[in-house]
Amino acid sequence: MPSNTALRVQKHRLALRDAGLRPIQIWVPDTQAPGFFEECRRQSALVATADQADTELMSFIDDALTDLDDA
């Protein structure tokens, strides 16, 4: 016989399914893995360098913000 906790979880999941939802599994990076933060820094530096080299980026962002202000 399932435990009280298992029954509550099952009831909750059935309610979610009845609401039109379905479970999915998402894999995300392990933030505790060795080298994770170094890789984040490496990728951030690449993005920053690319942003600085993109002469049209700030113009695009300014135009987008102007569009939001006008809305």
N, C-alpha and C positions, 0 to 999 in steps of 0.2 A: 504494500500500500504506500503511495507517495506521501511524503511529509507535508505538513501544513504549508511550509514555504514553497515547495514544488507546486502545490495546488494553486497558491496565490499567483505564482509566476505564470502558470499555465492559463489561469483565468485572465490575467493582465494581457498576455500575448493574444489570446482569443479576442479580447476586446479591441486590441489594436488591429487585428485582421478584420474584424467586423467593421472597423472604421475605414477600411480600404487601404491599410498599410501592410507592408510585408517586410520581414527582416532581411537585412543584407549584411555581408561581412566586408569590412574595410581594413586593409592592411596599411599601416602607417609606419614611417621610419621610427626606429627604436632610439629615442633621445638619450638613452643610457649606454648606447653602444660606443665602444672606443672609437675616437676619431669623429664622432658626430658633430661636435661643435666646431672642430677645425674645418670640416667639410662645409658647414654653414657659413663660416667666415670666408672660405675660398669662393663659394658661389656668390655670396654677397658682394665680394670685391669684383668679381666678373661683371655682375649687374651694374655696379656703380661705375665701372670703367666704360661699359657699353652706353650707359646713360649720358656720361660726360661727352662721349664721342658723337652722340646723336644730337645734331644741332637743331633739329625740328621738334624735339621732344617737349621742351618747355613751352614752345608756341602751341603745340597740341594741347597740353595740359591747361594752359591759360584759356584757350578757346573753349575747352570742355567746361571749365569753371564758369566762364562767362555765360555759356548756355544754361548752366544750372541756376545762375543768378537771375536770368531772364525768365525762367519757368515759373 
